[in-house]
């Protein structure tokens, strides 16, 4: 419901002409529901809802989901409309004070598995991934038309890829010290991560042009290719960087960076030129 509502209202709101009642969430939900019936032809169907009563998790931890925004006013009444639609389709509705819809879905999956039945969970909530088993799959909706089915193999692939990405970012956080930077100047975490991704991506672009550094971490790229002594000369039209001799300088020379002239827009379009430093001959 939430995903369908927000996906539709980004473009425009749908409403009943006679009453003005917003039906964006209902429209999105019924489209996803009918698509699932057509794609999967289920023999059984059920739907679960949260209730307004606090759950046992709230009783154990007062701050549980305290940061989650409340559903928009325009959406709240639409849950009742969806329940009416489900009654028309003859779909059983499950809800229980003290428990979340996910708890109910998990219980139904467990009971179905005990009866040797396969279950498909139609949802937009990744929390249900923990229910995936040989007999349980999740059809995860990311919009009205966009969705992906996760079984055990697909779920393992998704999080194996995520682990590799997170490990790479973890190394970048330690190297770039973005966490220290954000605490010093009060940046938000999302902007902090944006800087991290930008910096890490720039290092990766550089590494791809250097022989033998395609898989190098940021720390090694900096140590071997960037942390080099150089003489910088600034004139009215040019910034000339003359690198001193170092062990890894041939790797830089083998790239095409020394043959390019790069204009610096934010510095009066001065041209950046890279060269090697030639010591004067000994007398």
KEKE-3310 file (N, C-alpha, C; in steps of 0.2 Angstrom, whole numbers, plus 5000, padded with zeros to 4 digits):
npx = (5004:5009:5020:5014:5005:5014:5022:5012:5007:5018:5017:5003:4988:4975:4957:4940:4928:4915:4916:4929:4937:4953:4961:4973:4982:4974:4971:4984:4988:4978:4981:4994:4990:4981:4990:4998:4989:4987:5000:5004:4993:4987:4982:4977:4974:4978:4978:4987:4986:4993:4988:4982:4986:4998:5013:5020:5033:5035:5031:5042:5053:5053:5056:5054:5053:5051:5056:5050:5040:5023:5009:5003:4989:4980:4981:4977:4964:4962:4966:4955:4947:4954:4952:4939:4939:4946:4937:4927:4933:4934:4945:4953:4955:4968:4972:4979:4979:4993:5002:5012:5009:5019:5022:5011:5011:5022:5018:5008:5016:5024:5014:5009:5020:5022:5011:5016:5016:5019:5024:5021:5026:5019:5024:5031:5041:5057:5060:5054:5062:5068:5060:5062:5063:5066:5053:5047:5045:5048:5040:5045:5040:5044:5038:5023:5024:5036:5045:5053:5057:5062:5071:5080:5092:5093:5092:5104:5113:5110:5114:5127:5133:5131:5138:5151:5151:5149:5160:5170:5166:5168:5182:5185:5179:5187:5199:5197:5192:5179:5169:5175:5176:5163:5158:5166:5161:5148:5140:5127:5123:5119:5124:5137:5140:5138:5149:5159:5157:5159:5172:5178:5175:5182:5195:5194:5192:5204:5213:5209:5216:5228:5241:5240:5233:5219:5211:5215:5215:5209:5219:5231:5232:5233:5245:5254:5252:5248:5253:5265:5281:5282:5285:5276:5271:5263:5256:5249:5241:5242:5244:5257:5263:5277:5283:5293:5306:5301:5298:5286:5283:5285:5273:5263:5268:5266:5253:5241:5240:5250:5250:5239:5230:5221:5208:5204:5190:5185:5196:5199:5200:5213:5226:5229:5245:5254:5270:5287:5300:5316:5331:5345:5360:5374:5388)
npy = (4994:5007:5009:5008:5019:5030:5029:5032:5045:5053:5057:5060:5062:5050:5050:5049:5055:5060:5062:5066:5058:5051:5038:5033:5024:5012:5010:5007:4996:4986:4984:4978:4967:4960:4958:4948:4938:4934:4931:4920:4912:4907:4894:4896:4911:4925:4939:4951:4963:4977:4982:4996:4995:4994:4983:4968:4971:4985:4986:4980:4988:5004:5014:5007:5008:5021:5032:5030:5038:5043:5036:5045:5056:5055:5042:5034:5030:5022:5009:5003:5003:4994:4982:4980:4977:4965:4957:4956:4949:4937:4935:4929:4940:4944:4950:4955:4962:4967:4961:4961:4963:4956:4946:4938:4934:4926:4916:4910:4906:4896:4887:4883:4877:4866:4859:4855:4864:4876:4894:4910:4926:4942:4958:4974:4975:4972:4965:4953:4945:4936:4926:4918:4902:4884:4882:4894:4909:4927:4939:4954:4970:4985:4995:4999:4992:4986:4973:4959:4942:4933:4919:4906:4905:4917:4927:4924:4928:4941:4947:4943:4951:4963:4962:4963:4976:4983:4980:4986:4999:5001:5000:5012:5021:5020:5025:5037:5044:5050:5049:5056:5068:5072:5073:5084:5095:5094:5087:5079:5061:5055:5064:5064:5050:5052:5060:5051:5041:5048:5052:5039:5034:5042:5038:5025:5027:5033:5022:5012:5016:5013:5002:4986:4990:4989:4982:4988:4994:5010:5015:5010:5015:5029:5029:5024:5031:5044:5050:5058:5066:5083:5097:5111:5123:5139:5148:5162:5156:5143:5128:5119:5103:5095:5080:5071:5059:5043:5026:5021:5030:5027:5020:5029:5037:5028:5029:5039:5051:5061:5066:5074:5089:5098:5108:5119:5123:5131:5138:5150:5144:5139:5129:5112:5104:5090:5084:5077:5078:5085:5083:5095:5092:5084:5094)
npz = (5000:5005:4996:4983:4985:4986:4974:4964:4968:4966:4953:4950:4960:4962:4963:4968:4958:4962:4976:4980:4986:4990:4981:4977:4983:4984:4971:4966:4974:4970:4957:4958:4965:4956:4946:4952:4954:4941:4937:4945:4949:4961:4973:4986:4996:5006:5017:5027:5040:5049:5066:5075:5088:5101:5099:5105:5104:5105:5119:5124:5120:5120:5111:5099:5081:5082:5074:5062:5050:5051:5043:5028:5029:5019:5015:5025:5027:5016:5018:5024:5013:5005:5012:5011:4997:4997:5004:4994:4985:4992:5000:5014:5029:5040:5056:5071:5087:5096:5088:5073:5055:5048:5058:5057:5044:5044:5052:5045:5034:5040:5044:5032:5026:5035:5030:5018:5008:4995:4997:4992:4996:4994:4994:4999:5008:5014:5026:5026:5020:5029:5030:5019:5012:5008:5004:5003:4995:4991:4983:4979:4978:4970:4965:4956:4944:4944:4951:4960:4962:4975:4980:4989:4983:4975:4985:4992:4982:4981:4994:4995:4985:4990:5002:4997:4992:5003:5011:5003:5004:5018:5019:5012:5021:5032:5026:5020:5031:5032:5042:5053:5047:5045:5058:5062:5055:5056:5046:5037:5038:5026:5016:5020:5016:5002:4999:5002:4992:4980:4982:4983:4970:4961:4964:4960:4946:4943:4946:4937:4925:4928:4926:4933:4945:4945:4955:4967:4983:4990:4999:4995:4982:4985:4992:4983:4970:4972:4983:4981:4980:4973:4962:4961:4950:4948:4936:4926:4917:4919:4928:4933:4937:4942:4944:4956:4955:4958:4964:4959:4949:4935:4932:4932:4921:4911:4909:4900:4906:4907:4894:4893:4893:4905:4908:4922:4928:4939:4943:4935:4923:4921:4915:4918:4919:4919:4923:4923:4935:4931:4937:4939:4930:4938:4943)
capx = (5000:5013:5024:5009:5003:5020:5023:5007:5006:5024:5015:4997:4984:4969:4952:4933:4926:4910:4917:4935:4941:4959:4961:4979:4985:4970:4973:4991:4987:4974:4985:4999:4986:4978:4996:5000:4984:4988:5006:5005:4987:4987:4976:4975:4976:4977:4981:4988:4987:4995:4983:4984:4988:5006:5014:5025:5040:5034:5031:5049:5057:5048:5058:5053:5050:5050:5059:5046:5035:5016:5006:4999:4982:4976:4982:4975:4957:4962:4967:4948:4944:4957:4949:4932:4940:4948:4931:4923:4937:4934:4952:4953:4959:4971:4975:4979:4982:4999:5007:5013:5007:5024:5021:5005:5013:5027:5014:5005:5021:5026:5009:5009:5026:5020:5007:5020:5013:5024:5021:5024:5024:5018:5026:5036:5045:5062:5060:5051:5067:5070:5056:5063:5066:5065:5046:5044:5048:5046:5039:5046:5038:5048:5034:5017:5025:5043:5045:5058:5055:5068:5071:5086:5098:5093:5094:5111:5117:5109:5118:5134:5135:5130:5144:5157:5151:5150:5167:5174:5165:5171:5189:5185:5177:5193:5204:5195:5190:5173:5166:5178:5175:5156:5157:5169:5157:5141:5137:5122:5125:5118:5129:5144:5141:5139:5156:5163:5156:5162:5180:5180:5174:5187:5201:5193:5193:5212:5216:5208:5220:5235:5243:5240:5229:5212:5208:5218:5211:5211:5225:5237:5232:5235:5252:5259:5252:5246:5257:5272:5283:5281:5286:5270:5272:5257:5256:5242:5237:5244:5247:5262:5265:5282:5284:5300:5308:5300:5298:5280:5282:5284:5266:5260:5271:5264:5246:5241:5239:5255:5249:5233:5229:5215:5206:5201:5184:5184:5202:5200:5201:5220:5227:5234:5249:5258:5277:5292:5305:5322:5336:5350:5366:5379:5394)
capy = (5000:5013:5010:5010:5026:5035:5028:5035:5052:5057:5060:5063:5059:5048:5051:5048:5062:5063:5063:5068:5053:5049:5031:5031:5018:5007:5008:5004:4989:4982:4983:4973:4961:4957:4955:4942:4932:4932:4928:4914:4907:4903:4890:4899:4918:4928:4946:4952:4970:4979:4986:5002:4993:4993:4976:4966:4974:4991:4985:4978:4993:5010:5017:5003:5011:5028:5036:5029:5043:5040:5036:5051:5056:5053:5035:5030:5028:5018:5002:5000:5001:4988:4977:4979:4974:4958:4954:4955:4944:4932:4934:4930:4945:4942:4955:4953:4966:4965:4958:4965:4959:4951:4940:4934:4931:4921:4910:4907:4902:4890:4882:4880:4873:4860:4855:4853:4869:4882:4900:4916:4932:4948:4963:4978:4975:4967:4962:4946:4940:4931:4920:4914:4895:4880:4882:4901:4914:4933:4943:4960:4975:4991:5000:4996:4987:4983:4968:4954:4936:4930:4912:4906:4907:4924:4930:4923:4932:4949:4949:4942:4957:4969:4962:4965:4983:4986:4979:4991:5006:5001:5002:5019:5025:5021:5028:5044:5047:5054:5050:5061:5075:5074:5075:5090:5100:5093:5085:5073:5055:5054:5068:5061:5045:5054:5062:5045:5037:5052:5051:5032:5033:5045:5034:5019:5029:5033:5015:5008:5018:5012:4995:4983:4993:4989:4980:4991:4998:5017:5017:5008:5020:5035:5028:5022:5035:5051:5053:5058:5073:5086:5104:5114:5130:5142:5155:5165:5152:5136:5125:5114:5099:5091:5074:5069:5052:5038:5019:5020:5035:5024:5017:5035:5039:5023:5031:5045:5057:5066:5069:5078:5096:5098:5115:5119:5129:5135:5142:5154:5140:5137:5122:5108:5100:5085:5082:5074:5083:5083:5087:5097:5087:5086:5097)
capz = (5000:5005:4990:4978:4986:4985:4967:4960:4970:4963:4946:4951:4964:4960:4967:4966:4956:4966:4983:4981:4991:4987:4980:4974:4986:4982:4964:4966:4977:4966:4951:4960:4967:4950:4942:4956:4953:4934:4936:4950:4949:4968:4975:4992:4996:5012:5018:5034:5042:5056:5069:5079:5095:5102:5099:5111:5103:5108:5126:5126:5118:5119:5105:5093:5076:5084:5069:5056:5049:5051:5036:5026:5031:5013:5014:5031:5026:5010:5021:5025:5006:5002:5016:5007:4991:4998:5006:4988:4981:4996:5003:5021:5032:5046:5060:5078:5092:5099:5083:5066:5050:5047:5062:5055:5038:5046:5055:5039:5030:5044:5044:5025:5025:5038:5026:5012:5003:4994:4999:4989:5000:4990:4999:4998:5014:5014:5032:5025:5017:5034:5030:5014:5014:5001:5002:5004:4991:4992:4977:4982:4974:4971:4962:4953:4939:4945:4956:4959:4966:4979:4983:4993:4978:4973:4991:4993:4977:4983:4999:4993:4981:4995:5006:4993:4991:5010:5013:4999:5007:5024:5018:5010:5026:5036:5023:5019:5037:5031:5048:5057:5044:5046:5065:5063:5052:5056:5040:5038:5036:5018:5012:5021:5011:4995:4998:5002:4986:4975:4982:4981:4963:4958:4965:4955:4939:4942:4946:4930:4920:4930:4925:4940:4950:4944:4961:4972:4988:4990:5003:4991:4977:4987:4994:4977:4965:4973:4988:4978:4980:4966:4962:4958:4948:4946:4932:4925:4913:4919:4934:4931:4942:4940:4949:4957:4954:4963:4962:4955:4943:4928:4931:4930:4915:4906:4907:4896:4910:4905:4888:4892:4896:4908:4910:4928:4927:4945:4944:4929:4917:4921:4912:4922:4915:4923:4919:4927:4937:4929:4941:4935:4930:4943:4940)
cpx = (5004:5017:5020:5007:5008:5022:5019:5007:5012:5021:5008:4993:4977:4963:4945:4931:4920:4911:4924:4940:4947:4959:4968:4982:4980:4971:4979:4991:4983:4977:4990:4996:4984:4984:4998:4996:4986:4995:5007:4999:4987:4981:4973:4978:4974:4980:4981:4989:4989:4988:4986:4987:4995:5007:5019:5032:5040:5034:5038:5054:5053:5050:5057:5050:5048:5051:5054:5041:5028:5014:5002:4992:4978:4976:4978:4968:4957:4963:4960:4945:4947:4954:4942:4933:4942:4942:4927:4927:4937:4941:4951:4958:4961:4974:4974:4982:4988:5004:5007:5010:5012:5024:5016:5007:5018:5024:5011:5010:5023:5020:5008:5014:5025:5015:5009:5017:5019:5020:5025:5021:5024:5019:5031:5041:5051:5063:5058:5056:5069:5066:5057:5066:5065:5057:5043:5048:5045:5046:5039:5044:5042:5044:5027:5019:5032:5043:5050:5056:5062:5067:5078:5092:5099:5095:5101:5115:5116:5114:5125:5137:5135:5136:5150:5157:5152:5157:5172:5173:5168:5178:5190:5184:5184:5199:5203:5193:5184:5169:5168:5176:5168:5155:5160:5165:5150:5137:5132:5125:5125:5123:5136:5145:5141:5146:5160:5163:5159:5170:5182:5180:5180:5194:5200:5194:5201:5215:5215:5212:5227:5236:5244:5237:5222:5208:5211:5214:5213:5217:5231:5237:5235:5243:5257:5259:5250:5251:5264:5274:5283:5283:5280:5272:5265:5258:5249:5238:5238:5246:5251:5264:5271:5284:5291:5301:5306:5298:5292:5279:5281:5277:5262:5262:5268:5256:5247:5239:5244:5254:5243:5234:5222:5213:5202:5196:5184:5190:5204:5202:5209:5221:5232:5238:5254:5265:5281:5297:5312:5327:5342:5356:5371:5385:5400)
cpy = (5006:5014:5012:5017:5031:5035:5032:5043:5056:5060:5064:5059:5056:5048:5050:5055:5065:5065:5066:5064:5050:5041:5029:5025:5012:5005:5005:4997:4984:4980:4977:4966:4957:4954:4949:4937:4930:4928:4921:4910:4903:4899:4893:4907:4920:4935:4947:4960:4971:4982:4992:5001:4992:4985:4974:4969:4981:4991:4983:4983:4999:5013:5013:5007:5018:5033:5035:5034:5039:5040:5042:5051:5054:5046:5031:5027:5022:5010:4999:4998:4995:4982:4975:4975:4967:4954:4952:4949:4937:4930:4934:4936:4943:4949:4954:4959:4963:4962:4962:4960:4954:4945:4935:4930:4925:4915:4906:4903:4896:4885:4879:4875:4866:4856:4854:4858:4874:4889:4906:4922:4938:4954:4968:4979:4970:4963:4954:4942:4935:4925:4915:4907:4891:4880:4889:4906:4921:4937:4951:4966:4982:4997:4996:4990:4983:4979:4963:4948:4934:4923:4912:4908:4914:4929:4930:4928:4939:4951:4948:4948:4963:4968:4964:4973:4986:4985:4984:4998:5006:5003:5009:5023:5026:5025:5036:5048:5052:5054:5055:5068:5077:5076:5082:5096:5099:5091:5079:5067:5054:5058:5066:5055:5047:5057:5056:5041:5041:5051:5044:5031:5036:5041:5028:5021:5030:5026:5011:5010:5017:5004:4992:4985:4993:4987:4983:4994:5006:5019:5015:5013:5026:5034:5027:5028:5042:5054:5054:5066:5076:5094:5107:5122:5133:5148:5157:5161:5145:5134:5119:5110:5094:5086:5073:5062:5048:5032:5018:5025:5032:5021:5023:5037:5034:5025:5037:5051:5063:5069:5073:5085:5097:5105:5115:5125:5133:5139:5146:5150:5139:5130:5118:5104:5096:5084:5079:5079:5081:5087:5089:5093:5089:5089:5093)
cpz = (5000:4999:4984:4978:4984:4977:4963:4962:4968:4957:4947:4956:4961:4965:4964:4964:4960:4973:4984:4985:4987:4987:4977:4977:4984:4975:4963:4968:4973:4960:4953:4962:4961:4946:4945:4954:4946:4933:4940:4950:4956:4969:4982:4992:5003:5013:5025:5035:5049:5059:5073:5086:5095:5102:5105:5110:5106:5116:5129:5125:5116:5112:5098:5087:5077:5078:5063:5056:5049:5044:5034:5028:5025:5012:5019:5030:5020:5013:5022:5018:5003:5006:5013:5001:4992:5000:4999:4984:4985:4999:5010:5024:5039:5050:5067:5082:5095:5094:5077:5061:5048:5051:5060:5048:5039:5049:5050:5035:5034:5044:5037:5024:5029:5034:5019:5006:5002:4995:4995:4993:4995:4995:4996:5003:5014:5020:5031:5022:5022:5034:5024:5016:5007:4999:5002:5000:4993:4985:4980:4977:4975:4968:4960:4948:4940:4952:4954:4964:4969:4982:4987:4989:4977:4979:4993:4989:4979:4988:4999:4990:4986:5000:5003:4993:4998:5012:5009:5002:5014:5024:5017:5016:5031:5033:5022:5025:5036:5038:5053:5054:5045:5053:5066:5061:5052:5050:5041:5035:5028:5014:5013:5017:5004:4994:4997:4995:4980:4976:4980:4973:4959:4958:4960:4948:4938:4941:4940:4925:4922:4929:4932:4946:4950:4951:4967:4977:4988:4994:4999:4985:4979:4989:4988:4972:4966:4978:4986:4979:4973:4967:4958:4956:4945:4942:4930:4921:4914:4926:4932:4937:4940:4946:4950:4956:4960:4960:4957:4950:4937:4927:4929:4923:4909:4904:4902:4899:4908:4898:4887:4896:4899:4910:4917:4928:4933:4947:4938:4923:4916:4918:4917:4918:4920:4919:4925:4929:4935:4933:4937:4935:4935:4940:4940)
residu = (UNK:UNK:UNK:UNK:UNK:UNK:UNK:UNK:UNK:UNK:UNK:UNK:UNK:UNK:UNK:UNK:UNK:UNK:UNK:UNK:UNK:UNK:UNK:UNK:UNK:UNK:UNK:UNK:UNK:UNK:UNK:UNK:UNK:UNK:UNK:UNK:UNK:UNK:UNK:UNK:UNK:UNK:UNK:UNK:UNK:UNK:UNK:UNK:UNK:UNK:UNK:UNK:UNK:UNK:UNK:UNK:UNK:UNK:UNK:UNK:UNK:UNK:UNK:UNK:UNK:UNK:UNK:UNK:UNK:UNK:UNK:UNK:UNK:UNK:UNK:UNK:UNK:UNK:UNK:UNK:UNK:UNK:UNK:UNK:UNK:UNK:UNK:UNK:UNK:UNK:UNK:UNK:UNK:UNK:UNK:UNK:UNK:UNK:UNK:UNK:UNK:UNK:UNK:UNK:UNK:UNK:UNK:UNK:UNK:UNK:UNK:UNK:UNK:UNK:UNK:UNK:UNK:UNK:UNK:UNK:UNK:UNK:UNK:UNK:UNK:UNK:UNK:UNK:UNK:UNK:UNK:UNK:UNK:UNK:UNK:UNK:UNK:UNK:UNK:UNK:UNK:UNK:UNK:UNK:UNK:UNK:UNK:UNK:UNK:UNK:UNK:UNK:UNK:UNK:UNK:UNK:UNK:UNK:UNK:UNK:UNK:UNK:UNK:UNK:UNK:UNK:UNK:UNK:UNK:UNK:UNK:UNK:UNK:UNK:UNK:UNK:UNK:UNK:UNK:UNK:UNK:UNK:UNK:UNK:UNK:UNK:UNK:UNK:UNK:UNK:UNK:UNK:UNK:UNK:UNK:UNK:UNK:UNK:UNK:UNK:UNK:UNK:UNK:UNK:UNK:UNK:UNK:UNK:UNK:UNK:UNK:UNK:UNK:UNK:UNK:UNK:UNK:UNK:UNK:UNK:UNK:UNK:UNK:UNK:UNK:UNK:UNK:UNK:UNK:UNK:UNK:UNK:UNK:UNK:UNK:UNK:UNK:UNK:UNK:UNK:UNK:UNK:UNK:UNK:UNK:UNK:UNK:UNK:UNK:UNK:UNK:UNK:UNK:UNK:UNK:UNK:UNK:UNK:UNK:UNK:UNK:UNK:UNK:UNK:UNK:UNK:UNK:UNK:UNK:UNK:UNK:UNK:UNK:UNK:UNK:UNK:UNK:UNK:UNK:UNK:UNK:UNK:UNK)
# end
